[in-house]
């Protein structure tokens, strides 16, 4: 009889744990925001440049523009020199969109020198291709598609951003790299991280990407779930999240994003704002 009670109690405990995990995954973690800060090339003799990267907002019915408040607040608290958005504004534009509300929110993102965006695959599908450029420009972003943009900093150093078109639904091509000869630090922006294999040894110190969502679901001791979700994203099997040293001075950062796709849940992969302090 005692054994039956123990077994029954264990079953109840397991059921309650699973229910709690499901509640957390669908109702709590997707609405958290963590700030992950990284020091690159920082020294006492160099001025530090602060770049904030946002990615994969995937705005939809259960994560609408109102949910951007926490992301925007935490981003602006960093007092960034630049804000980068590496693609995928809406989850599915044909199913849900609220352009005026999104523009109103994104306008409030503040950066000293500029806000830069690139195209993701979701910015093409569902009719988004007709609206994405206008949304980002109205929100104060420079939208780069196979283009370079150079900024001169207060210390007269120059920084180059190269933004590539989306690899899945666009046509990525390199713009002329001759401007690299005049710049102190060069950053490449590309939505899908596995595309980095084409961009090695091009002279960029930092490559910023997104798309993977970090797999969204990271259950301890069951890595197959995370791998399965990541495989649904395509072009993010080799680099799923975080900072990678590609050799030499090259680094890749894969932002695990803010929103969700396929399933509106996150577990063990909280929505991310990435902050880079760079000595330049």
BATORDO-527365 format. One record per residue (C-alpha): residue number from 1; x, y, z. Coordinates in pm, 1 decimal. Last residue first. Example, Ala and Ser with C-alpha at 12.3 -4.5 7.8 and 13.67 -1.06 7.14 Angstrom:
BEGIN
{k: 2 east: 1367.0 north: -106.0 up: 714.0}
{k: 1 east: 1230.0 north: -450.0 up: 780.0}
***
This chain:
BEGIN
{k: 280 east: 3813.0 north: 5080.3 up: -3212.8}
{k: 279 east: 3752.7 north: 4867.5 up: -2904.6}
{k: 278 east: 3418.9 north: 4695.3 up: -2937.7}
{k: 277 east: 3150.6 north: 4660.3 up: -2672.1}
{k: 276 east: 2889.4 north: 4431.2 up: -2821.6}
{k: 275 east: 2536.6 north: 4397.0 up: -2684.2}
{k: 274 east: 2300.4 north: 4115.3 up: -2780.9}
{k: 273 east: 1929.7 north: 4142.1 up: -2692.7}
{k: 272 east: 1783.7 north: 3796.3 up: -2654.6}
{k: 271 east: 1453.7 north: 3616.3 up: -2607.0}
{k: 270 east: 1515.4 north: 3326.1 up: -2366.1}
{k: 269 east: 1644.8 north: 2991.6 up: -2491.3}
{k: 268 east: 1591.4 north: 2738.3 up: -2211.6}
{k: 267 east: 1231.4 north: 2687.0 up: -2315.0}
{k: 266 east: 1063.3 north: 2900.1 up: -2576.4}
{k: 265 east: 712.5 north: 2863.0 up: -2713.4}
{k: 264 east: 487.9 north: 3000.0 up: -2985.2}
{k: 263 east: 542.6 north: 2702.3 up: -3218.6}
{k: 262 east: 641.6 north: 2731.3 up: -3585.5}
{k: 261 east: 804.0 north: 3069.3 up: -3507.0}
{k: 260 east: 901.5 north: 3260.8 up: -3197.0}
{k: 259 east: 1012.6 north: 3615.6 up: -3121.5}
{k: 258 east: 1321.5 north: 3779.4 up: -2975.3}
{k: 257 east: 1617.9 north: 3630.4 up: -3154.0}
{k: 256 east: 1886.3 north: 3370.4 up: -3088.6}
{k: 255 east: 2155.3 north: 3607.6 up: -3218.0}
{k: 254 east: 2431.8 north: 3420.2 up: -3397.7}
{k: 253 east: 2764.6 north: 3598.4 up: -3355.2}
{k: 252 east: 3050.7 north: 3520.4 up: -3587.7}
{k: 251 east: 3410.9 north: 3620.5 up: -3521.5}
{k: 250 east: 3703.8 north: 3678.4 up: -3753.8}
{k: 249 east: 4039.9 north: 3806.8 up: -3625.2}
{k: 248 east: 4225.8 north: 3486.4 up: -3702.6}
{k: 247 east: 3994.1 north: 3190.1 up: -3681.7}
{k: 246 east: 3617.6 north: 3156.3 up: -3698.7}
{k: 245 east: 3567.8 north: 3225.2 up: -3329.2}
{k: 244 east: 3199.0 north: 3166.7 up: -3261.2}
{k: 243 east: 2974.5 north: 3372.3 up: -3032.9}
{k: 242 east: 2621.2 north: 3263.0 up: -2948.3}
{k: 241 east: 2354.6 north: 3057.7 up: -3122.1}
{k: 240 east: 2287.8 north: 2779.9 up: -3370.5}
{k: 239 east: 2589.5 north: 2773.0 up: -3600.1}
{k: 238 east: 2618.5 north: 2446.6 up: -3793.1}
{k: 237 east: 2250.7 north: 2370.2 up: -3848.0}
{k: 236 east: 2138.0 north: 2724.2 up: -3923.8}
{k: 235 east: 2075.0 north: 2722.4 up: -4300.0}
{k: 234 east: 1721.3 north: 2586.7 up: -4256.8}
{k: 233 east: 1484.1 north: 2710.3 up: -3981.5}
{k: 232 east: 1315.5 north: 2370.1 up: -3945.7}
{k: 231 east: 1657.0 north: 2219.9 up: -3868.8}
{k: 230 east: 1676.6 north: 2439.6 up: -3559.5}
{k: 229 east: 1352.3 north: 2289.1 up: -3428.2}
{k: 228 east: 1485.2 north: 1936.7 up: -3475.4}
{k: 227 east: 1822.4 north: 2016.7 up: -3321.0}
{k: 226 east: 1656.6 north: 2167.0 up: -3013.7}
{k: 225 east: 1436.0 north: 1860.8 up: -2969.7}
{k: 224 east: 1724.1 north: 1617.9 up: -3029.3}
{k: 223 east: 1922.1 north: 1777.5 up: -2747.4}
{k: 222 east: 1721.5 north: 1581.9 up: -2484.9}
{k: 221 east: 1952.0 north: 1581.0 up: -2178.8}
{k: 220 east: 1830.7 north: 1927.4 up: -2072.3}
{k: 219 east: 1546.3 north: 2061.0 up: -2289.5}
{k: 218 east: 1646.5 north: 2347.9 up: -2517.3}
{k: 217 east: 1342.9 north: 2467.1 up: -2712.3}
{k: 216 east: 1378.2 north: 2785.7 up: -2920.8}
{k: 215 east: 1632.5 north: 2617.6 up: -3155.6}
{k: 214 east: 1874.3 north: 2899.7 up: -3086.5}
{k: 213 east: 1623.4 north: 3118.9 up: -3269.9}
{k: 212 east: 1821.7 north: 3010.5 up: -3580.5}
{k: 211 east: 1754.0 north: 3316.4 up: -3799.2}
{k: 210 east: 2019.8 north: 3548.7 up: -3655.7}
{k: 209 east: 2347.1 north: 3682.7 up: -3794.0}
{k: 208 east: 2626.2 north: 3927.6 up: -3717.7}
{k: 207 east: 2971.9 north: 3881.8 up: -3871.6}
{k: 206 east: 3262.5 north: 4053.6 up: -3696.9}
{k: 205 east: 3621.1 north: 4128.3 up: -3799.0}
{k: 204 east: 3537.5 north: 4133.5 up: -4168.6}
{k: 203 east: 3826.8 north: 4098.5 up: -4413.6}
{k: 202 east: 3669.8 north: 3860.7 up: -4663.8}
{k: 201 east: 3841.1 north: 3559.4 up: -4512.1}
{k: 200 east: 3517.8 north: 3369.2 up: -4456.0}
{k: 199 east: 3205.8 north: 3488.0 up: -4637.1}
{k: 198 east: 3082.3 north: 3179.8 up: -4819.2}
{k: 197 east: 3098.9 north: 2952.7 up: -4513.1}
{k: 196 east: 2917.1 north: 3227.2 up: -4321.7}
{k: 195 east: 2600.0 north: 3121.5 up: -4502.5}
{k: 194 east: 2541.1 north: 2888.2 up: -4207.8}
{k: 193 east: 2433.7 north: 3191.7 up: -4004.1}
{k: 192 east: 2125.6 north: 3296.4 up: -4205.9}
{k: 191 east: 2045.5 north: 3668.6 up: -4179.4}
{k: 190 east: 2368.2 north: 3827.9 up: -4299.2}
{k: 189 east: 2533.7 north: 4142.9 up: -4163.3}
{k: 188 east: 2908.0 north: 4192.5 up: -4209.2}
{k: 187 east: 3103.5 north: 4424.5 up: -3981.1}
{k: 186 east: 3428.9 north: 4603.2 up: -4062.9}
{k: 185 east: 3650.9 north: 4795.7 up: -3822.9}
{k: 184 east: 3910.6 north: 5066.8 up: -3884.4}
{k: 183 east: 3797.1 north: 5173.8 up: -4231.1}
{k: 182 east: 3976.6 north: 5328.2 up: -4529.6}
{k: 181 east: 4096.2 north: 5014.4 up: -4707.7}
{k: 180 east: 3762.9 north: 4851.0 up: -4633.2}
{k: 179 east: 3602.5 north: 5099.6 up: -4874.6}
{k: 178 east: 3732.1 north: 4888.6 up: -5165.4}
{k: 177 east: 3494.7 north: 4609.2 up: -5067.4}
{k: 176 east: 3261.3 north: 4658.7 up: -5362.7}
{k: 175 east: 2916.3 north: 4518.8 up: -5288.2}
{k: 174 east: 2889.3 north: 4149.2 up: -5222.2}
{k: 173 east: 2591.8 north: 3959.3 up: -5353.3}
{k: 172 east: 2300.6 north: 3796.8 up: -5173.6}
{k: 171 east: 1995.6 north: 3723.5 up: -5391.2}
{k: 170 east: 1677.0 north: 3696.7 up: -5184.3}
{k: 169 east: 1450.6 north: 3414.5 up: -5073.2}
{k: 168 east: 1684.0 north: 3182.1 up: -4883.4}
{k: 167 east: 2008.0 north: 3383.7 up: -4868.4}
{k: 166 east: 1855.4 north: 3712.4 up: -4753.7}
{k: 165 east: 2030.6 north: 4016.7 up: -4900.0}
{k: 164 east: 2362.2 north: 4119.9 up: -4752.1}
{k: 163 east: 2437.3 north: 4421.1 up: -4532.6}
{k: 162 east: 2795.2 north: 4546.0 up: -4520.4}
{k: 161 east: 2867.2 north: 4778.0 up: -4228.3}
{k: 160 east: 3191.9 north: 4975.4 up: -4226.2}
{k: 159 east: 3335.8 north: 5168.5 up: -3932.4}
{k: 158 east: 3553.3 north: 5477.1 up: -3963.3}
{k: 157 east: 3774.8 north: 5626.3 up: -3693.9}
{k: 156 east: 3757.8 north: 6005.0 up: -3661.5}
{k: 155 east: 3734.6 north: 5982.5 up: -3278.4}
{k: 154 east: 3371.4 north: 6099.1 up: -3298.3}
{k: 153 east: 3293.8 north: 5817.7 up: -3539.3}
{k: 152 east: 3276.5 north: 5825.9 up: -3918.1}
{k: 151 east: 3014.3 north: 5587.6 up: -4052.7}
{k: 150 east: 3038.2 north: 5374.8 up: -4366.0}
{k: 149 east: 2744.9 north: 5194.0 up: -4528.4}
{k: 148 east: 2791.5 north: 4908.6 up: -4770.8}
{k: 147 east: 2521.2 north: 4745.2 up: -4980.6}
{k: 146 east: 2398.0 north: 4402.5 up: -5081.6}
{k: 145 east: 2055.9 north: 4495.9 up: -4945.5}
{k: 144 east: 2091.0 north: 4743.8 up: -4662.6}
{k: 143 east: 1792.1 north: 4901.7 up: -4489.5}
{k: 142 east: 1891.5 north: 5221.7 up: -4309.2}
{k: 141 east: 1655.9 north: 5239.4 up: -4013.9}
{k: 140 east: 1447.9 north: 5533.8 up: -3891.9}
{k: 139 east: 1115.3 north: 5355.4 up: -3839.8}
{k: 138 east: 980.4 north: 5499.2 up: -4166.9}
{k: 137 east: 1279.1 north: 5337.3 up: -4339.4}
{k: 136 east: 1208.3 north: 5004.1 up: -4171.0}
{k: 135 east: 838.3 north: 5001.9 up: -4253.2}
{k: 134 east: 896.8 north: 5120.5 up: -4611.8}
{k: 133 east: 1142.7 north: 4841.4 up: -4680.9}
{k: 132 east: 921.1 north: 4575.7 up: -4524.8}
{k: 131 east: 600.7 north: 4658.3 up: -4711.4}
{k: 130 east: 602.8 north: 4494.2 up: -5055.3}
{k: 129 east: 833.7 north: 4209.4 up: -4947.5}
{k: 128 east: 596.8 north: 4133.9 up: -4659.7}
{k: 127 east: 345.4 north: 3982.4 up: -4905.0}
{k: 126 east: 337.2 north: 3649.6 up: -4723.6}
{k: 125 east: 708.7 north: 3588.3 up: -4769.2}
{k: 124 east: 990.3 north: 3839.0 up: -4828.2}
{k: 123 east: 1057.0 north: 3979.4 up: -4480.9}
{k: 122 east: 1020.2 north: 3626.5 up: -4346.2}
{k: 121 east: 1343.5 north: 3528.9 up: -4526.1}
{k: 120 east: 1539.9 north: 3802.9 up: -4352.2}
{k: 119 east: 1642.5 north: 4137.7 up: -4498.6}
{k: 118 east: 1887.0 north: 4376.9 up: -4335.6}
{k: 117 east: 1855.6 north: 4660.6 up: -4085.2}
{k: 116 east: 2072.2 north: 4949.1 up: -3964.5}
{k: 115 east: 2006.8 north: 5211.0 up: -3697.4}
{k: 114 east: 2249.8 north: 5501.3 up: -3671.6}
{k: 113 east: 2511.8 north: 5711.2 up: -3500.9}
{k: 112 east: 2394.0 north: 5773.1 up: -3145.0}
{k: 111 east: 2117.6 north: 5511.9 up: -3138.6}
{k: 110 east: 1758.0 north: 5542.5 up: -3017.7}
{k: 109 east: 1471.0 north: 5296.6 up: -3062.9}
{k: 108 east: 1150.9 north: 5502.9 up: -3035.9}
{k: 107 east: 1085.3 north: 5478.2 up: -3408.9}
{k: 106 east: 1052.4 north: 5101.6 up: -3370.5}
{k: 105 east: 735.3 north: 5144.0 up: -3162.5}
{k: 104 east: 548.2 north: 5380.9 up: -3395.3}
{k: 103 east: 660.6 north: 5180.1 up: -3696.8}
{k: 102 east: 518.9 north: 4860.9 up: -3543.7}
{k: 101 east: 188.2 north: 5027.6 up: -3456.8}
{k: 100 east: 151.7 north: 5168.7 up: -3807.9}
{k: 99 east: 242.0 north: 4837.0 up: -3972.0}
{k: 98 east: 6.2 north: 4605.1 up: -3787.0}
{k: 97 east: 34.9 north: 4270.1 up: -3962.2}
{k: 96 east: -103.0 north: 3919.5 up: -3916.2}
{k: 95 east: -176.6 north: 3623.4 up: -4141.9}
{k: 94 east: -33.0 north: 3755.4 up: -4468.9}
{k: 93 east: 269.5 north: 3899.8 up: -4289.7}
{k: 92 east: 375.0 north: 3568.0 up: -4142.1}
{k: 91 east: 623.0 north: 3590.5 up: -3853.8}
{k: 90 east: 681.0 north: 3961.2 up: -3896.2}
{k: 89 east: 1012.7 north: 4146.6 up: -3863.4}
{k: 88 east: 1244.9 north: 3870.5 up: -3981.3}
{k: 87 east: 1584.5 north: 4041.9 up: -4019.6}
{k: 86 east: 1918.5 north: 4129.3 up: -3863.1}
{k: 85 east: 1824.2 north: 4447.6 up: -3680.4}
{k: 84 east: 2135.0 north: 4640.4 up: -3581.1}
{k: 83 east: 2137.2 north: 4933.4 up: -3338.7}
{k: 82 east: 2443.0 north: 5157.8 up: -3336.3}
{k: 81 east: 2607.9 north: 5383.9 up: -3079.0}
{k: 80 east: 2398.2 north: 5222.5 up: -2809.4}
{k: 79 east: 2279.1 north: 5389.0 up: -2487.9}
{k: 78 east: 2226.3 north: 5043.7 up: -2328.4}
{k: 77 east: 1901.0 north: 5160.1 up: -2164.8}
{k: 76 east: 1764.4 north: 5213.1 up: -2516.7}
{k: 75 east: 1780.8 north: 4839.7 up: -2583.6}
{k: 74 east: 1618.9 north: 4747.6 up: -2250.9}
{k: 73 east: 1327.0 north: 4982.3 up: -2314.8}
{k: 72 east: 1284.9 north: 4872.0 up: -2675.8}
{k: 71 east: 1276.0 north: 4502.5 up: -2586.7}
{k: 70 east: 1036.8 north: 4561.3 up: -2295.7}
{k: 69 east: 798.0 north: 4764.7 up: -2511.7}
{k: 68 east: 804.9 north: 4524.1 up: -2806.2}
{k: 67 east: 512.4 north: 4329.1 up: -2659.9}
{k: 66 east: 275.9 north: 4607.6 up: -2766.9}
{k: 65 east: 373.2 north: 4543.9 up: -3128.0}
{k: 64 east: 215.8 north: 4196.9 up: -3124.1}
{k: 63 east: 337.7 north: 3866.5 up: -2987.2}
{k: 62 east: 24.1 north: 3646.9 up: -2972.7}
{k: 61 east: -111.0 north: 3784.3 up: -3301.5}
{k: 60 east: 222.9 north: 3799.4 up: -3477.9}
{k: 59 east: 554.7 north: 3986.4 up: -3473.9}
{k: 58 east: 845.0 north: 3758.9 up: -3559.8}
{k: 57 east: 1103.0 north: 3978.7 up: -3382.5}
{k: 56 east: 1384.1 north: 3783.4 up: -3546.3}
{k: 55 east: 1689.8 north: 3985.7 up: -3450.6}
{k: 54 east: 1815.7 north: 4267.2 up: -3231.4}
{k: 53 east: 2181.8 north: 4364.6 up: -3212.4}
{k: 52 east: 2314.1 north: 4643.1 up: -2992.2}
{k: 51 east: 2648.9 north: 4798.3 up: -3082.4}
{k: 50 east: 2864.5 north: 4990.0 up: -2836.6}
{k: 49 east: 3196.4 north: 5136.3 up: -2954.2}
{k: 48 east: 3475.9 north: 5159.7 up: -2704.1}
{k: 47 east: 3754.1 north: 5408.6 up: -2757.6}
{k: 46 east: 4089.2 north: 5237.5 up: -2747.5}
{k: 45 east: 4385.9 north: 5271.4 up: -2512.1}
{k: 44 east: 4223.8 north: 5100.6 up: -2214.0}
{k: 43 east: 4148.2 north: 4791.9 up: -2421.7}
{k: 42 east: 3845.7 north: 4622.3 up: -2577.5}
{k: 41 east: 3890.1 north: 4401.3 up: -2882.8}
{k: 40 east: 3550.4 north: 4248.5 up: -2831.2}
{k: 39 east: 3362.1 north: 4249.6 up: -2499.4}
{k: 38 east: 3023.8 north: 4077.1 up: -2510.6}
{k: 37 east: 2694.6 north: 4149.5 up: -2332.6}
{k: 36 east: 2387.7 north: 3925.4 up: -2333.6}
{k: 35 east: 2071.9 north: 4113.8 up: -2233.5}
{k: 34 east: 1777.9 north: 3887.1 up: -2151.7}
{k: 33 east: 1415.9 north: 3947.3 up: -2247.9}
{k: 32 east: 1123.6 north: 3748.1 up: -2108.3}
{k: 31 east: 794.6 north: 3726.5 up: -2298.1}
{k: 30 east: 864.5 north: 3394.6 up: -2472.4}
{k: 29 east: 980.6 north: 3257.0 up: -2133.2}
{k: 28 east: 652.1 north: 3301.2 up: -1947.9}
{k: 27 east: 333.3 north: 3190.1 up: -2123.7}
{k: 26 east: 424.3 north: 2914.1 up: -2369.0}
{k: 25 east: 738.0 north: 2757.3 up: -2219.8}
{k: 24 east: 645.7 north: 2837.8 up: -1857.9}
{k: 23 east: 296.6 north: 2690.8 up: -1892.4}
{k: 22 east: 437.1 north: 2381.4 up: -2063.5}
{k: 21 east: 700.0 north: 2337.8 up: -1790.4}
{k: 20 east: 439.4 north: 2376.9 up: -1516.4}
{k: 19 east: 213.6 north: 2119.8 up: -1680.2}
{k: 18 east: 508.5 north: 1881.4 up: -1711.1}
{k: 17 east: 606.6 north: 1932.7 up: -1346.9}
{k: 16 east: 246.1 north: 1884.9 up: -1231.7}
{k: 15 east: 220.1 north: 1558.8 up: -1427.1}
{k: 14 east: 554.3 north: 1436.1 up: -1292.5}
{k: 13 east: 454.4 north: 1519.6 up: -934.4}
{k: 12 east: 119.1 north: 1345.3 up: -974.1}
{k: 11 east: 294.2 north: 1035.5 up: -1107.7}
{k: 10 east: 545.2 north: 1045.3 up: -822.3}
{k: 9 east: 266.4 north: 1072.7 up: -565.5}
{k: 8 east: 86.2 north: 773.0 up: -719.2}
{k: 7 east: 406.4 north: 568.5 up: -711.5}
{k: 6 east: 468.1 north: 660.5 up: -347.6}
{k: 5 east: 108.0 north: 582.4 up: -255.3}
{k: 4 east: 127.3 north: 247.6 up: -433.5}
{k: 3 east: 450.3 north: 163.6 up: -247.6}
{k: 2 east: 283.1 north: 234.3 up: 87.3}
{k: 1 east: 0.0 north: 0.0 up: 0.0}
***
